[in-house]
Structure formats: C-alpha cells, structure tokens
C-alpha cells in the first residue's frame, strides 16, 4: 500500500552554501523607517524558493574592508575579528541581471541598522545563503500572515508570490500610518495595519487583539507569524488552542526578543 502524501506538507530544499561580496547600486526609502538596498554582483546559482528564506548579512568592524572568507567544515573561516551576522529575507532578485534587494528597518544602534543608516551607492556587503528553503504549497484554502515591520519583507513577498485569487488575510503592526506599505498582488487580499502611535515595538498586544477580532473564512489555513518572539508565540497559542488551526500549519518565527540584544531564532 502506497503511503498517502499530504499535498499541504511543507517542502524543504537544501542549497549549496555560498558567500558573495556585493556592492550597493541603489538606495530607496520605502518608508521613513524602511530602506531598500539593491546590491549588485555575482548572483550566479542564487536560489530562494520560500518566502521566509533568509540570507546572512555580515557586518565588519569599523575600518575593516568587507571581504569573503573561505568555507570550511565549520562554516566561514574568518581572518581576524569575526563580523557580526544578521538574517534578512531576499525581497527581490534577478540572477541574470546580477542584483538582489534587501530591506532594512532603521532603528537602534545595532550593526545592521548602523550600516543601513550610512551605506550608500558603492558600499560593500557580504552575504551568504540561503542555506535552504521551506516551501509552503499553494494548496490551502486561505492564508494568514501577521507580524511587525521586521516581517514586512517576508509578508510582502508572500503576498506578491501567491497565485491569483488566493485568499489572504494580513495583519501588520507598524509605528504609524507613514510606515504602511502597499503590494502588487492578484490575490484576494484583506490587509490591515495596526499602529503603535508612540508605543515601543514589542510592548503592545495589537496584533493578537486584531487577530482575535477577525472573522476567519471557512477551510484549512496556513498561518505565518513573525516579528517579536513573545508576540509570535502568543498568536500561535491563540490560533492552535482557540481557533482550530492545525499546529503543523502554523509557523511562528521569532525575529527578535524585546529586551534581548541580538536574539534571533531560525526563520
């Protein structure tokens, strides 16, 4: 007897680990606090099959010129002080034309935000990966996407990549109306922004409250939740314990944790 395959099962793909030294060729402020960098260079072999894939961006100490490191059995073998790493979602790219777009939230004094605040055309950035992709099939009756501004690249990419007519509910928390983004999509999209209006990121229950107040369509859904870790976990708990979601069809990614510097979970 053949084993039944779940048509909604997440498909995982591994990619060859590769690092690239790229150069900023364009800078665009999407909103006052979201800056997009187009990075040019050798993109041969680049693959990103899942909307929530991430590359590693490497930020070198001040005065150190970004450079590639050989890949050994334990990863990159850096000479001197190891650069700091952060995860970023590939927003758009073109392998043949040799470019990739990455969106940076401008906040705080961390290495990524500091780089984004001062980088301009000609600045260099080393990226690595993605090492793998998780592909969510277009086999669900509808999709729930929720997160704060750190999740906007992944959520926006998902909205734009889903097939025509896909039913999507997206709930996104941002600082204020000036941080809202629009998306080019042929999906059946219900998009709701909730605003902090001066409250610190990670200190509100805006996303959870909005989801609790939302009437969901019938059918089987896939939920992608991302942003502050405590928020993502709370929304996942609500969906699985109160709203009937299959836990296997809920992805809750903690991109950051309130009060903890450099806290990241795989996403």
C-alpha positions as CSV (number, residue, x, y, z in Angstrom):
1,X,0.0,0.0,0.0
2,X,1.4,3.4,-1.0
3,X,1.8,6.0,1.7
4,X,-0.5,9.0,1.4
5,X,1.3,12.2,0.8
6,X,-0.1,15.4,2.4
7,X,-0.5,17.9,-0.5
8,X,-0.2,20.7,2.1
9,X,3.1,19.4,3.6
10,X,5.9,21.8,3.7
11,X,8.7,21.0,1.2
12,X,12.3,21.6,2.3
13,X,15.2,22.2,-0.1
14,X,18.9,22.5,0.6
15,X,21.1,24.9,-1.3
16,X,24.9,25.0,-1.8
17,X,26.4,27.3,0.8
18,X,27.9,30.2,-1.0
19,X,29.1,33.7,0.0
20,X,29.0,36.8,-2.2
21,X,30.7,40.2,-2.0
22,X,28.2,42.7,-3.4
23,X,28.1,46.4,-3.9
24,X,25.2,48.8,-3.3
25,X,23.9,50.1,-6.7
26,X,20.7,51.8,-5.5
27,X,19.1,53.0,-2.3
28,X,15.4,53.6,-1.9
29,X,13.5,54.7,1.2
30,X,10.3,52.6,1.1
31,X,9.0,54.5,4.2
32,X,10.7,56.8,6.7
33,X,11.9,53.7,8.7
34,X,12.4,51.1,5.9
35,X,15.3,51.4,3.5
36,X,15.8,49.1,0.5
37,X,19.3,48.4,-0.8
38,X,19.8,47.0,-4.3
39,X,23.1,45.1,-4.2
40,X,24.9,44.1,-7.4
41,X,27.4,41.5,-8.2
42,X,27.8,37.8,-9.0
43,X,24.4,36.2,-8.3
44,X,25.0,33.0,-10.3
45,X,23.5,30.0,-8.6
46,X,21.4,32.0,-6.2
47,X,18.1,30.3,-5.2
48,X,15.4,31.3,-2.7
49,X,12.3,29.2,-3.1
50,X,10.4,30.1,0.1
51,X,9.0,33.5,1.1
52,X,10.6,33.3,4.5
53,X,14.1,32.2,3.4
54,X,16.9,34.2,4.8
55,X,20.4,35.1,3.9
56,X,23.1,36.0,6.3
57,X,24.5,39.6,6.1
58,X,27.9,40.2,7.6
59,X,28.9,43.4,9.2
60,X,32.6,44.1,9.7
61,X,34.2,46.2,12.5
62,X,34.8,49.8,11.6
63,X,37.8,50.3,9.4
64,X,37.7,46.7,8.1
65,X,37.0,46.3,4.4
66,X,34.3,43.6,3.7
67,X,35.8,40.5,2.2
68,X,34.9,36.9,1.5
69,X,36.1,34.1,3.7
70,X,36.8,30.5,2.7
71,X,34.1,28.0,3.7
72,X,35.4,25.2,5.9
73,X,33.8,22.2,7.6
74,X,32.6,24.5,10.4
75,X,31.4,27.4,8.1
76,X,33.2,30.6,7.2
77,X,36.8,30.8,8.3
78,X,37.4,34.5,9.0
79,X,40.8,36.0,9.5
80,X,40.8,38.4,12.4
81,X,37.7,39.5,14.3
82,X,34.6,37.7,13.2
83,X,32.0,40.0,11.6
84,X,28.6,40.2,13.2
85,X,25.7,38.4,11.4
86,X,22.0,39.2,10.9
87,X,19.3,37.4,8.9
88,X,17.5,39.1,6.0
89,X,14.8,38.0,3.7
90,X,15.6,38.2,0.0
91,X,12.9,40.6,-1.2
92,X,13.5,40.5,-4.9
93,X,16.4,39.5,-7.1
94,X,17.5,38.9,-10.7
95,X,20.2,36.3,-11.2
96,X,20.8,37.1,-14.8
97,X,21.0,40.9,-14.2
98,X,23.1,40.3,-11.1
99,X,21.2,42.1,-8.3
100,X,19.3,41.4,-5.0
101,X,17.1,43.7,-2.9
102,X,17.2,43.7,0.9
103,X,15.0,45.8,3.1
104,X,16.4,47.2,6.4
105,X,14.4,48.6,9.3
106,X,16.1,51.8,10.5
107,X,16.1,51.6,14.3
108,X,18.6,51.4,17.2
109,X,22.4,51.2,17.1
110,X,23.0,47.6,16.1
111,X,25.5,46.7,13.4
112,X,22.8,46.2,10.7
113,X,20.9,49.5,11.5
114,X,24.2,51.4,11.7
115,X,25.3,50.1,8.4
116,X,21.9,50.9,6.7
117,X,21.9,54.4,8.1
118,X,25.2,55.3,6.5
119,X,25.6,52.9,3.5
120,X,25.3,54.4,0.0
121,X,26.0,53.6,-3.6
122,X,29.4,51.9,-3.7
123,X,29.2,50.5,-0.2
124,X,30.0,46.8,0.1
125,X,28.2,43.9,1.9
126,X,29.0,40.3,2.2
127,X,26.0,37.9,2.2
128,X,25.8,34.1,2.5
129,X,23.0,31.7,1.6
130,X,20.2,30.9,1.8
131,X,21.3,27.5,3.0
132,X,17.8,26.1,2.5
133,X,14.2,26.9,1.6
134,X,10.9,25.9,3.1
135,X,8.1,26.0,0.5
136,X,4.5,26.3,1.6
137,X,2.3,24.8,-1.1
138,X,-0.4,26.8,-2.7
139,X,-2.8,24.1,-1.6
140,X,-4.5,25.8,1.4
141,X,-8.0,27.4,1.3
142,X,-6.6,30.6,2.7
143,X,-3.5,32.2,4.3
144,X,-3.0,34.2,7.5
145,X,0.1,36.5,7.5
146,X,0.9,38.5,10.7
147,X,3.9,40.4,12.0
148,X,5.6,43.6,12.8
149,X,7.8,45.7,10.5
150,X,10.7,43.2,10.7
151,X,8.4,40.7,9.0
152,X,7.3,43.0,6.2
153,X,9.8,41.7,3.6
154,X,8.7,38.1,4.1
155,X,5.0,39.0,4.3
156,X,5.2,41.3,1.3
157,X,7.0,38.7,-0.7
158,X,4.4,36.1,0.2
159,X,1.5,38.4,-0.8
160,X,3.1,39.1,-4.2
161,X,4.1,35.5,-4.9
162,X,0.8,33.7,-4.1
163,X,-1.2,32.6,-7.1
164,X,-4.0,34.8,-8.5
165,X,-7.2,34.6,-6.4
166,X,-5.6,33.1,-3.3
167,X,-7.4,34.3,-0.2
168,X,-5.1,36.1,2.2
169,X,-5.6,37.9,5.5
170,X,-2.6,40.0,6.5
171,X,-2.3,41.9,9.8
172,X,0.8,44.0,10.2
173,X,2.0,46.2,13.1
174,X,3.9,49.4,12.3
175,X,4.8,52.6,14.1
176,X,2.2,54.8,12.3
177,X,0.4,55.3,9.1
178,X,3.6,56.6,7.4
179,X,5.1,53.1,7.7
180,X,2.4,51.3,5.8
181,X,3.4,49.6,2.5
182,X,1.3,48.5,-0.5
183,X,1.9,45.5,-2.6
184,X,1.4,44.5,-6.2
185,X,-0.8,41.4,-6.0
186,X,-3.5,39.5,-7.8
187,X,-4.6,37.7,-4.6
188,X,-7.9,38.2,-2.8
189,X,-6.1,40.3,0.0
190,X,-7.6,41.7,3.2
191,X,-4.8,43.9,4.5
192,X,-5.0,45.5,8.0
193,X,-2.4,47.7,9.5
194,X,-2.3,48.4,13.3
195,X,-0.3,51.4,14.6
196,X,1.7,51.8,17.8
197,X,1.5,55.6,17.9
198,X,4.5,56.1,20.1
199,X,4.5,52.8,22.0
200,X,7.7,50.9,21.8
201,X,7.9,48.0,19.4
202,X,7.2,44.7,21.2
203,X,5.3,46.3,24.1
204,X,1.7,46.0,22.7
205,X,-0.8,43.3,22.0
206,X,-2.0,45.0,18.8
207,X,-1.5,42.0,16.5
208,X,-3.1,39.5,18.9
209,X,-6.0,41.8,19.6
210,X,-6.6,42.3,15.9
211,X,-6.5,38.6,15.2
212,X,-8.9,37.9,18.0
213,X,-11.3,40.4,16.4
214,X,-11.0,38.9,12.9
215,X,-13.6,36.6,11.5
216,X,-11.8,33.9,9.6
217,X,-13.0,32.2,6.3
218,X,-14.0,28.6,6.3
219,X,-11.5,26.0,5.2
220,X,-7.9,24.9,6.1
221,X,-5.5,27.8,6.5
222,X,-1.7,28.2,6.8
223,X,-0.5,30.9,9.2
224,X,2.8,32.6,9.0
225,X,3.6,34.8,12.1
226,X,6.8,36.7,12.5
227,X,8.4,39.5,14.4
228,X,8.9,39.9,18.2
229,X,9.2,36.4,19.6
230,X,6.7,36.7,22.5
231,X,4.1,38.1,20.2
232,X,4.6,35.3,17.6
233,X,4.3,32.6,20.3
234,X,1.2,34.2,21.8
235,X,-0.6,34.4,18.4
236,X,0.4,30.8,17.7
237,X,-1.1,29.7,21.0
238,X,-4.3,31.5,20.3
239,X,-4.6,30.1,16.8
240,X,-4.0,26.5,17.8
241,X,-5.9,26.4,21.1
242,X,-8.8,28.8,20.4
243,X,-9.2,29.0,16.6
244,X,-8.8,25.4,15.5
245,X,-5.6,25.7,13.5
246,X,-3.5,22.6,12.8
247,X,-0.2,23.2,14.6
248,X,1.6,21.8,11.6
249,X,0.2,24.6,9.5
250,X,1.3,27.4,11.8
251,X,4.8,28.9,11.5
252,X,5.8,31.3,14.3
253,X,9.2,32.9,13.8
254,X,10.9,35.0,16.5
255,X,12.9,37.5,14.6
256,X,13.8,39.4,17.8
257,X,13.0,39.4,21.5
258,X,12.1,42.5,23.5
259,X,14.9,43.5,25.9
260,X,17.4,41.0,24.5
261,X,20.1,42.2,22.0
262,X,20.8,40.0,19.0
263,X,18.1,37.5,19.9
264,X,17.2,35.6,16.7
265,X,15.5,32.3,16.0
266,X,15.8,30.4,12.7
267,X,13.3,31.6,10.2
